[in-house]
Amino acid sequence: MTPGFDLARILLVEDDEGDIAYTLDEFREHRMRNPVTVLRDGLEAIEFLERRGAHPDAPTPDILLLDLNLPGVDGRVVLDRVLGNPRLADLTVVVLTSSPLEEQLLRDFGVPTEFYFRKPVDFAQLAALIRGIDQFSIVVDRAR
């Protein structure tokens, strides 16, 4: 760990196995040491974030990478729950989108443009966003 910095805990909520594999491969390729939890549906994400169901002791993530198109409870519902929960007020939400129409929906929802990315996620853009959040750091292991 880098002295003086906490590693940002990342929650990736994505149902597409290919997108999950790609994102995790990018993190590994760039030797990112931040802890990443992967969930595959919106209901489980809500339970994790609200510490309910199978996740009563879940750590509160610092960054949520959220796919909008999830099975069952979709990402818009998760986003609404996050924005309505005062305990999650400091959570940085990065919305993963696959189309310009979804980007317009995000603008209409009031999500700042720097907090959504087209899939697949560009690691350099994501790293820059994380570095720009003052209290967090991503740690890249350059020793290899």
N, C-alpha and C positions, 0 to 999 in steps of 0.2 A: 504494500500500500504506500502511496505517496504521502510523506509527512505533511500534516496540515490539511489534508483533504479526506473526505469520506467518499467511498466508492458509491456511485449512484446505483441503486437497486432498480433493475429493469423488469417490468412485467410485459411480456409479449402475448397478446391475445389475437390468435390467428388460427383459422380452421384449415387452411390449405397446407398440406404437408410439404409441398414444393417450396412455398414461400417461407415456411418455418425453417426448412433445411437450408435454403439460400441465406436467410438472415443469420442463422447460427454459424454457418460456414464463413460468412463475411466477418463475424465477430472473432471467430477462431483465426482466420487468415490474418486479421489485423492485430491478433494477440491481445484482444481486449479482455481484461480480468474482471470486469464488473459482473456481479451475479445476475443471471437471467432466469426468470421463471416463465414457463410456457404454459398457457391455457388455451383450449381449443373451442370454447363457446362462451357466449355472453352471460348465460346464467351462472356458470362457474366463475367467471370474472367478477360478477357482482358479489357472489358469496365470498370470494377471496378478498375483495376490496372492503367489504362490510364485515369481514371476519365471522361469517355464518357458515352453517352446514359443515362440510368437511374441512373448513379452513378457520377454526376459531383462533388459532395462534399465528395466522399469516402475518408476515412482516408487511408494513405499508411500503409499497414501492415508491421510488422517487420519480420514475418515468414510466408512463404507460404507453406502449406501442399498440394501438388499437385498430384492428381491421373493422371497417364499417359493415361489411357483409358477412355476418356470422349466422350459423344455423340457430333456429329457435329465437332466443333473445338477441337481436342484432346490436351492432356497435352503437347505433344512435341511442338506443335505450341505455346502454352502458354509459355513454357519454352524458346523457341527461342525469343519470344517477350520480355520477361523479361530480358534475357541476352543482348538484343540489345537496351535496354532503359536505358540511363545514369541516369535518375531520380530514377531508381530502383536498382542502383548499390549496395546499402547497404542491399537490401532485401535478407534474407536467405531463400533459396528454399530447401525444403525437399520433395523429389519425392517419392510418394507411388507406390510401384510396387507389382505385384502379381506373378511374375515368374522369374526364373534365366535368361531367354532370355532377358527380359526387363532390368535386371541388367547389362547384357553385353552391351545392347544398351546405357545405361547410361554411362558406362565406355567409350564406343566409343565416346559419346557426350562430354566427359571431365568432367562429374559430379563427384566430390570427393566421395569416398565410404561412408564417414560418413554422407552424405546428402541424402541417400536413405534408405528406410525401406521397408521390406516386410509387406504386409497387413495380418492380422490386426496390427495396430501400437502398439508397446510395449511402454507403458507410461514411464517406467523407462529409456529406451533408449532415447526417445524424451526429457524427462526432463533433462537428462544429456547433450544432445546437446544444449538445450536452455540455461542451466546454463553456458555452455562453451562459449557462446557469451558474451563477456565482458560487453557490455552496457545494457544488458537485464536481467530480472529476471522473473522467474515464481514465483507466490506467491501461496502457499498452505495454506489454512485456517485451522489451527490446533485447533481452539477454539471449534469445534463441538465435 
